[in-house]
Amino acid sequence: MKSVATRKAELESRRAALLARIAEIGQELDAHESKDWEELAVEREGDEVLEDLGLSAQHEMRMIDAALKRVEEGEYGYCVKCGAEIAEERLDVLPATPFCRDCAPRR
């Protein structure tokens, strides 16, 4: 069983990785120099994928920030809906999850 301190370190590490990814995506989106219409169309398609990745990373960061707040409040590892303890196996897969296995499908 992992300690809350270990979980917190893992969440902070993942948050740092997401910040780096978001910065890379921003740089890539700003780096276009093509003036050819065809190349611009291809770049725009790529930009849409990058934007989706960036939005996904931002969502995950919000989840991590909320989990870190629960750590500070002493509520990490407990379902925010029913108050039950979240299974260790679930936290291994989804460390930022606010819900137990039973409440997650009902949210």
N, C-alpha and C positions, 0 to 999 in steps of 0.2 A: 504494500500500500504506500503510495507516494504521499509525502507531507504537503501541506498547503504551501509551504515555502518553496518546495520543488515545483509545484504546479505554477506558482506565481512567477518563478524564474523562467519556466517554459513559455508562459503567456507573454512575458516581457520580451523574450527572445523572438517569438513569432511576431510580435508587434513591431520590433525593430526591422525584421525582414520585410514586413509589409510596407513599412515606411520607405525602405530602400527601393522596393518594387514600384511603388507609386511615383517616386522621384524618377526612376528610369523610364517609366511610361510617359511622364510629363516631358522629359527630354526628347524622347522618340517622337512624340506628337509635335513638338516644336521644331524638329530637325528637317522638315520637308523643304526642299529647294527646287523641286522639279517644276518646269514651266510647260511641259508637254501635257496636253489634256488627257491623253491615254494613261500616262504615268500617274497623273494626279488622281484619276479614277481608281487606279489600283491602290495608290497610297491611301485614298479615302476609305476603301474597303478594309485595309489594314488598320486604319485609325478606329473604325467602328469596333473591331475586335479588341484593340488596346483600351478603348474607352470602357468596354464591358469588363475587361480584366481589372481596370482601375476601380470601377464601381464595386465589383466583387471584393476587392481588397479593402476598400473603404468600409463596406458592410462588415467584413470580418474584423476590422479594427474597432468598429463600434461595439461589436460583441465582446471583443477582448477588453476594451475599456470598461464595459459594464461588469465583466467578470472580475477585473482587478479592483473595481469599486466594492464588489461583494467580498473580495478577499480582505480589504481594509476594514469592512464593517463586520467581519467575522461570519458572514453568511454564505461564503463560497462552499459549493458542494451540496447545497440544499436547494430543492426546487422552489422557485419563486412563486409558483402557483399553489402547491399543496403543502410545502414545507418538508416533504420527505427527503431523505438523504438520496443523492444521485449516486447510482452505482459506479464503482471504481472503473469498471470496464467502459461505461459510457463516457466518463471523463477522460479516459485514455484516448478515445476516438474523437470526442468533441470537448476539449478542455474548457471552452468558453460557454458551453451550453447552460442556459438558466433553468432548464426543465428536466424532470425525471422522465424515464421511458414512458410512463403512463400518461403524463400530461402533455408531452411533446406533440402527439397527433391531434390533440384537442385544441391547440392554441389557435 
